[in-house]
Amino acid sequence: MTRVFSGVKPTGHLTLGNYLGAMRQWAAVDQHRADALFCIVDLHALTVDHDPARVRRLSRQAATLLLAAGLDPALCTVFVQSHVDEHARLSYVLECVATDGEMRRMIQYKEKAARERERGGSVRLSLLTYPVLMAADILVYGTDEVPVGDDQAQHVELTRDLAVRFNQRYGHTFVVPKATLPAVAARVMNLQDPTSKMGKSDDSGPGIVYLLDEPDVVRKKVMRAVTDSGREIVYDREERPGVTNLLEILAACTGGNPEALSGAYESYGSLKKDTAEAVVELLRPVQERHRALCADPGYVEGVLRDGAERARALARPTVDAAYRAIGLLPAGSDTGAGVVLNAAR
């Protein structure tokens, strides 16, 4: 069976972009067709200045929302990255295969490092190397497919490169994965800046619809969305990014075609109103399920505990094989100890 892996980073509240670009696909398709693992990648949240209590809180919230979005522990594995030591074990081995140049060419590193420097902060080494940890997240499970938004495609390409390089140098160890992208709304844009992604770590709250926003808050944000010059409703990502973003959100919520929908509207107001209501209705069952899960925290903890146990069982053989292939002594071997004792004599 095809194995699928993907994750969410607890650096902010999950957004409509996370749901339309990834989570809904995971629940509706991926967990049914594949051996699927979905992870809260909390180690990645440590690459920038952070509040430890907030990371813990957002990690729990993310896990709860994944379940509220429809992930079923009977069909897939849901767990927290830091609960499975094999991620960090494999990451260092892959750092010994990756190059400095590869890390510094990563677009997200360039963007995030620039923002840190603009704020007067220092750039953590982990921000440079975290794509290798992401590669370890994927390769440790023998992943075939990684469902991601298009902004993460570069990281999957790096993962493929590292897997191929390791296999060529040290013997076949890793499955070489591929990225899979959703057909519509792969990248939902900020409502106030439709040239930028609707990111959960963004400070521009008015342009971001969060999964737990109240219905009236959702309506207000969508109705205040930036549109474009001119009055025609045209689907054109380059020339009309604001209108195009609304059309893609509406299409993703209703199962329509964004280009076809453009012909059904004569005003920005009516397009915004229909988009707002479509988003509210899309999020309603997720929010109801989230409230129910929050009332039973023991259930969520049990899901994460069982998920981590299964993930460790899957990951350990791969990491052990990688350690042997790259030249490390297996744990429990007395060969090294014998050499040391003989040398001492």
N, C-alpha and C positions, 0 to 999 in steps of 0.2 A: 504494500500500500504506500502511496505517496506520503511523505512526511512534510508537514508545513510548520514553520516557526515564525512568530512575529511578537512584537512587544510594544509596550507604551512606557514612556519615561515620566516619572512623577515629579516634574518640575513646575507644574501648574495644573489648574483644573481642566479636565478634558472638555473638548469643544465639539461643535457641530462638524468641524473639519475632520477631527479624529473619527467621529462616528460614520460620516458619509464616505470618507476616504479609506477606512480600514475596518472598524469594529463591526459594522453591519454586514460586510462581506464575510468576516470571520464567522459570525453567528449563522448567517443564512446559507452559506455555501461551504466554506472551508472545513468546519468541524464535521460536516456530514460526508464529505468526499475523501477525507484524508485523515491520517494520524496527526492530529494538530496539537501544537503546544503554543500557549500564549502566556507571555511573561511580563511582569512589572519590573522593568530594568532599572532598579533603584540605584545600582552602582554608577550608572551613567549620570545620575542627578548630583553626584559629588564632584563633577568636573569644574564647577563654578562655585562661587560663594553661595552658601545655602544655610538655612535654619534647620538643624537636625530634626526638631519636633515637627516642622512643616513637611519635611520629606517623609517622615513616618505617617503623618496624617494623610498626605496625598497618595501615598502608596496604598493605604487601606481603602481610600476612596476610589482609586483607580481599579482595584480588584473588585470592589463592590459594583462599580459601573460596568465592568466587563461582564459580570454575571447578569446584571440588570439588562444589558444589551442583548442577552440571549445565549451567551456561552453556557454550555451544559457540561458539568464535570463528568457526566456519564458518557459524553461523546468526545471530550477533549481534555487536555491537561492545562490547568491554570495555576501559576505559581509565582513566587518572588525570586528574582535573580540571585540576590545575596544569600538565599537559603540553600543554594546549590554551589558548593565550593569549586566544582569542576570548571565553572566559567572563568574564574580568576586563574586557576591552574593552567588552563589552556591558553589564556591570554598572553602570559609571559612567553610561552613557547612560540606563539605566533609573532610576538615582538622580535624574536630572534630570527624571523624570516622576513618581516617587513622592513622597509627602508625609510630613512628620515625624509627623503624626497617625496615618497608616496603620501606620508602623513601631512606634509606641508602643502600639498596640492589639493587637499580635500576642501571643497567649497565651504562646508559648514564650519570647519576650523578657521578659515580665513575670516568669515563673517563674525563668528562669535569672539574670536581673538581681537578683532578690530573694535567690537563693542566694549569689551573689557578694558582695552587700552584707552578708549574715549572716556570711560568713566574714571580713569585714573587708577584702575586696579591692575594687578599682575595676572598673567596668564598661567594657569596651572599646567603642569606637564601632562596631567591626565586628559586635559582638553585636546592636546596634540595626539595622544595615543589611543583615545577612546574608540576610534574606528576599528582598532585591532581587537578590543574587547567585544565590540559588536560582531566582528567576524567570528570570535570564539563562541559567542552566544548562538550563532547559526550553525557553525561547523560541529559543535560538540554533540549535536543530536542527529547527525547524518541527514540534515535537512535537504530536501529536494527543491522546495519552493518557499520563497519569502514574499508574502503579500504586503506591499508597502506603497506609500505615496511616492510620486515621482521625485520628490526632493530627497528620498533615501536611496534612489537607484544607484548613485555613485558608490555608496557604502557596500551594496551587494556586489558591485563589480570588483571592488577591492577584495571582498571576501573570496570571490571566485579566483582572483589572481593569487591570493595567498594559498588557497587550497591546491591549485595547480602547481605552484612553485614547490610547496612542501612535498606533494606527491612525487614530483620529478626528482627532487633531491634525496628524499629519504624513503621512498617506497609508497605505494598507494595506501593512504590512510583516510582521506576525507572524501565525502561526496561533494561534488562541485554543484552548488545550488544555482537557481535562477530567480530573478525577481518577477513577480506577477503584479500587474497594475489593474485597478478597477476601470471599467470602460467610461464611466461618467463620474465627474466630481472627484477625480483622483487628487486634485489639489484645490480645496475650497479657499477662496481668498478673503482677506480682511474687508469687512463692509465699509470701513472708512478709508482704506487704502487698497483698492482692488488689484494693485500690482504686487502686493505682498501677501504671503501665506497667512491664513488664519491660524496663528500659532498659539499654543497654550501658555508659552512663556512670555508672550508679547505684553507690553504694558498698556497697549491701546484697547482698554476694556470695551468702549462703545462699538468697536468694530468686530468684536468677537462674541459669538453666541456660545455660551457654555451649556453643557448638557443639563446642568441643574438650574439654569435660569428659569425664573417664574414666567408663565405665559405672557404677562403684560410687559415684562422686561424684553422678551424675545421680540414681541411686536414693535416695541419702541425702537430697538436696535435696527430691525429690518426696515422700518419706515424711514429711518434717518440715514439709510445707506447712501453712500456717494454714488451718483450716476455719472452721466457724461454730457458733454455739450451736444446740442441737437435734441430733437424730440422724438425721433423715430426709434422704435424698439428693434435693434439690429443685433444679431449674434455675430460678434467679431472681437476675438480676444485681444487683438493688437490695437484696434482703433476705438473699441467701445468696451473696455475692461469692466466697468461698473455694471452695465446692463448684462453683459455676458456672465458675470459672476452670479447675479440674481437668477438668470435663466438656468444656469447649471445647477444651482441649489434647488430651484423649483423642480427641475427635471429629475434630479436625484431623489427628491422627496416623494414625487408622484409617479415615478416610472416612465416619465415622458421623454421626449427628445428636445434638447434645448433649442436647436435651430428651428424645429417645427413650432415650438411654443412661441418663438419670437413673432410669428405672424398672427398670434391670437390676441395681442395687446396693442392698444393705441396710446396708452399713457403710462408713465412711470408709476403713478399712484396705484393703478389697478394691478400692475405687476408686483409691486411691493406688498400690497395687501394680500394677494393670493400666496405669495412666497412666505409671508409671515405666518399665515394660517397653516400652510403646509408644514412649516417647521414646528409649530406648536403641536400639531397633531402627530407628527413623527416622534417628538420627544415625550409625549404624554405617557405612553406605556413604559418607557424606560424609567421615567421619574417615579411612576407608581411602584414599579418593581424595586427600585433603589430604596424607597422608603420602607418597603417590607423587609428587605435584606438588612437595613440598618437596625431594624427592631430585633434582629436575630444575629448578633455579631459572632456567636459561636459557630454558626453555620459557615460563614465566610472563612473564619480561622481554620475550620476543618478542611475546607476545600483547598486552601493554600498549603496546609500541612500534607495532605494526601498528594497534592500536585507536586510538591517538592520531592517527596519520597519517590514518586515514579520518575521524575526528571533526573534525579541522581542515579537511579538504576540504569537509565538510558545513556547518561553522559559518561559515567565512569569508564566503561570499556573503551570508548573512543579516546579519552584522555590518556589512559594507560597505554594504549597502542601508540599514540603520538609520542609519549615519553620514551618508549622503547625505540621507536623509529629514529628519534633525533639523537639517541645515544645515552640516555639516562638509565641508571641501574634500576631494575624493578624493586619495589619495596619488599623487604624480607630477604633479599639476596645476601648471602654471607661472603660474596666474592670480594667486595670492597673492604669489608672488615678484615678478611684474611690478609689482604695486601698490606693494610696498615699494621697489623700485628707482626707480620714477617719483617716489615721494614724496621719496626721498633727493635726487634731482636738483633 
